[in-house]
Amino acid sequence: MNYILNFSLLLSLIMFLGGFYVFCSKFKHLLVVLLSLEFMVLSVYMSLFIYLGMFIYESYFSIIFLVFSVCESVLGISILISMIRVYGSGYYEVFNLIKC
């Protein structure tokens, strides 16, 4: 049982580091950044669910965490949609204010 717990926590750490790598390296398009952030939130949720699974009230905190992560993703997608409507693109290059 302890090996399964350690493997699951190691897997969530690898998932988090993979999402962080994509977040740091692919910063041109906002959708890729949002997907990497959601992948990192999913790995944190997995590690919290495994860690809090040893206690009695783990489902309440897990549901609250999921609600906040869904609100965060909806906010990110609404920002992406408004950016595409205003600037015509989802790239960060359209935010350059110093255009010559």
ChimeraX attribute file (.defattr): number of C-alpha atoms within 10 A of each C-alpha:
attribute: neighborCount
match mode: 1-to-1
recipient: residues
	/A:1	6
	/A:2	7
	/A:3	8
	/A:4	9
	/A:5	13
	/A:6	12
	/A:7	12
	/A:8	16
	/A:9	19
	/A:10	13
	/A:11	15
	/A:12	21
	/A:13	17
	/A:14	14
	/A:15	19
	/A:16	21
	/A:17	15
	/A:18	16
	/A:19	22
	/A:20	16
	/A:21	12
	/A:22	16
	/A:23	18
	/A:24	11
	/A:25	10
	/A:26	12
	/A:27	14
	/A:28	12
	/A:29	14
	/A:30	19
	/A:31	15
	/A:32	15
	/A:33	20
	/A:34	18
	/A:35	16
	/A:36	21
	/A:37	20
	/A:38	19
	/A:39	20
	/A:40	22
	/A:41	21
	/A:42	18
	/A:43	22
	/A:44	18
	/A:45	18
	/A:46	19
	/A:47	20
	/A:48	17
	/A:49	16
	/A:50	17
	/A:51	14
	/A:52	15
	/A:53	13
	/A:54	9
	/A:55	9
	/A:56	8
	/A:57	10
	/A:58	15
	/A:59	13
	/A:60	10
	/A:61	13
	/A:62	16
	/A:63	12
	/A:64	11
	/A:65	17
	/A:66	15
	/A:67	11
	/A:68	11
	/A:69	16
	/A:70	14
	/A:71	11
	/A:72	16
	/A:73	16
	/A:74	12
	/A:75	12
	/A:76	19
	/A:77	14
	/A:78	12
	/A:79	14
	/A:80	18
	/A:81	14
	/A:82	14
	/A:83	18
	/A:84	14
	/A:85	11
	/A:86	9
	/A:87	11
	/A:88	11
	/A:89	16
	/A:90	21
	/A:91	16
	/A:92	12
	/A:93	10
	/A:94	13
	/A:95	11
	/A:96	7
	/A:97	7
	/A:98	5
	/A:99	6
	/A:100	3
